C-alpha cells in the first residue's frame, strides 16, 4: 500500500463483513485487499462517524456520514469467531470496542481537516 506524502495510518485492524480491511489515515479511508487499495474516500468528503447497535440483533455498525448526505455502513467481523454478529458476549464487546476505535479515528481525522478558526 502506497501512502501519500504526509499521510499516516490512524487505524488498520478491522476486517469488514465483505472480508477486506478498513484503514483510516489522516487523509483517506481505504478499503484494502491485503495491502492492495481497492477503494478509497478522501477525508475531506467525510462529515463524521458514529456507532449504531441494533437492539434486536445486537449487531453494531460503523456509520460513516459523508458531506453529500449519504452514509456508508460498515460491519466488522469478530476476530474470535469470524462471524458478523452472534457468539459470545465478549466477542460482541470486542466488536463494539473496535467500532468505537474507528469512530474516534475517523472523527479525529475529520476534525484535523477543518481549517483553524480565526481568533
C-alpha positions as CSV (number, residue, x, y, z in Angstrom):
1,X,0.0,0.0,0.0
2,X,1.4,3.4,-1.0
3,X,0.6,6.3,1.2
4,X,0.6,9.9,0.1
5,X,3.3,12.3,1.4
6,X,2.4,13.3,5.0
7,X,-0.2,10.6,5.3
8,X,-0.2,8.3,8.3
9,X,-2.3,5.3,9.3
10,X,-4.5,6.0,12.3
11,X,-6.1,2.5,12.5
12,X,-6.0,-0.6,10.3
13,X,-7.3,-3.6,12.2
14,X,-10.9,-4.2,11.3
15,X,-11.8,-6.9,8.8
16,X,-15.2,-6.0,7.4
17,X,-18.2,-8.2,6.5
18,X,-17.0,-8.3,2.9
19,X,-13.6,-9.6,4.0
20,X,-11.5,-6.5,3.3
21,X,-9.7,-4.3,5.9
22,X,-10.8,-0.8,6.5
23,X,-7.8,1.5,7.1
24,X,-8.2,5.1,8.3
25,X,-5.4,7.6,7.6
26,X,-5.2,11.3,8.3
27,X,-6.1,11.9,4.6
28,X,-8.3,8.9,3.4
29,X,-10.5,6.0,4.3
30,X,-9.0,3.0,2.5
31,X,-10.5,-0.4,1.6
32,X,-7.7,-2.9,1.5
33,X,-7.5,-6.4,0.0
34,X,-4.4,-7.5,1.9
35,X,-2.1,-4.5,1.2
36,X,-3.7,-3.5,-2.2
37,X,-6.0,-0.5,-2.1
38,X,-9.4,-1.4,-3.8
39,X,-11.3,1.6,-2.7
40,X,-10.8,5.0,-1.1
41,X,-12.7,8.0,0.2
42,X,-10.9,11.3,0.9
43,X,-11.3,12.5,4.5
44,X,-12.4,15.9,3.1
45,X,-15.6,14.2,1.9
46,X,-16.4,12.8,5.3
47,X,-18.6,14.6,7.8
48,X,-18.1,12.2,10.7
49,X,-18.8,8.7,12.1
50,X,-20.8,7.1,14.8
51,X,-21.5,3.6,16.1
52,X,-25.1,2.2,16.0
53,X,-26.2,-1.1,17.7
54,X,-29.4,-2.7,16.7
55,X,-31.3,-3.8,19.8
56,X,-32.9,-7.0,18.4
57,X,-29.8,-8.5,16.8
58,X,-27.0,-6.9,18.9
59,X,-25.3,-6.0,15.6
60,X,-23.1,-3.0,15.8
61,X,-22.4,-1.0,12.7
62,X,-19.9,1.8,12.0
63,X,-21.8,4.5,10.2
64,X,-19.7,7.0,8.2
65,X,-21.5,10.2,7.3
66,X,-20.5,11.8,4.0
67,X,-20.8,15.5,3.3
68,X,-23.1,14.8,0.4
69,X,-25.7,13.3,2.9
70,X,-25.0,9.7,2.2
71,X,-24.0,7.2,4.9
72,X,-21.6,4.2,4.5
73,X,-22.4,1.4,6.9
74,X,-19.6,-0.9,7.9
75,X,-19.9,-4.1,9.9
76,X,-16.7,-5.7,11.3
77,X,-16.1,-9.4,11.7
78,X,-15.3,-10.8,15.1
79,X,-11.7,-11.9,15.4
80,X,-12.8,-14.6,17.8
81,X,-15.3,-16.4,15.6
82,X,-15.2,-14.7,12.2
83,X,-19.0,-14.0,12.4
84,X,-20.6,-10.6,11.8
85,X,-22.6,-10.9,15.0
86,X,-23.7,-13.5,17.5
87,X,-21.4,-15.7,19.5
88,X,-20.2,-14.8,23.0
89,X,-20.8,-11.6,24.8
90,X,-17.1,-10.9,24.8
91,X,-17.0,-11.1,21.0
92,X,-19.8,-8.6,20.8
93,X,-18.0,-6.3,23.3
94,X,-14.8,-6.7,21.2
95,X,-16.7,-5.6,18.0
96,X,-18.2,-2.6,19.8
97,X,-14.8,-1.6,21.1
98,X,-13.3,-2.0,17.6
99,X,-16.1,0.0,16.1
100,X,-15.7,2.8,18.7
101,X,-11.9,3.0,18.0
102,X,-12.8,3.5,14.3
103,X,-15.4,6.2,15.2
104,X,-12.7,8.0,17.2
105,X,-10.1,7.7,14.5
106,X,-12.4,9.0,11.7
107,X,-13.8,11.9,13.8
108,X,-10.2,12.9,14.7
109,X,-9.1,12.8,11.1
110,X,-12.2,14.9,10.1
111,X,-11.6,17.5,12.8
112,X,-7.9,17.8,11.8
113,X,-9.0,18.6,8.3
114,X,-11.1,21.6,9.4
115,X,-9.5,25.0,8.9
116,X,-8.3,26.6,12.1
117,X,-10.7,29.2,13.5
118,X,-9.5,32.7,13.4
119,X,-9.3,34.4,16.8
